[in-house]
Amino acid sequence: AEFKNMMVKEREDYIKQRERLGGKYDLVKLETQKASKRVFGTKAAIESVLKKFKGMVDKELNLILEIERRERAIEFFAHIIDEAKKWLEKLNSFSQYCNTLTQELNQDIQHKKLEKKGIKPFVHEIKPDLLTDWTPTVEPQDFLMWMENEKQMNIVKFAEMRIGEVKDILMEYGNSLEKVKEIKEKRIDDILRELSKDEKMEYIGLLDGIAAPLWQYDQGIVSGRYKTTNIYL
């Protein structure tokens, strides 16, 4: 906007100069008439007037060119400003998408945490060290490179997408992180193998205590005593 305003001001200045120059043509015309009526030195006088006239024409031509340049510059900057406003609107919408998705994903996380806190008879959750409240550190440049390499997409195209498409791509990128893949690919057998002997015995004791009410049954009939012989983890 600043450059556009500067071009407008310069154009107006050149237009005023051209208007002032227009009044001088009549003076040159009068000088030409006077020179043609002279008895002596007519040729020299006319050549002098013509030289002055040519200088005025050249100056006006230069002013016309400068005015035209400013006109084109004003049109160019107006186009740039219009495009910038459009992209600003798109980026503002994209920012709102991101805020909405952040709230939605946080709600999903809280919902899953509440589900885990629910009472589950005969169930004990094993939470290995890698399953912590870990938040990945993501550099914007890494995400942009991933989009370019995996999706053949830049941030401009990304900002034009619908909120559902944005969510899908963000989730796909999150799932592509090595730490996330490590956690998702972890199996219960892998976790149990990593437990120390003391940890295994601790879990066996916990599970035995949780399942104690079931040990009193033998083929659906209450036997009145525990039937535990071996427990396998």
Summary of the structure (lengths in Angstrom):
residues: 233
radius of gyration: 42.2
end to end distance: 72.0
largest distance: 148.0
contacts: 505
relative contact order: 0.06
helix: 75%
strand: 2%
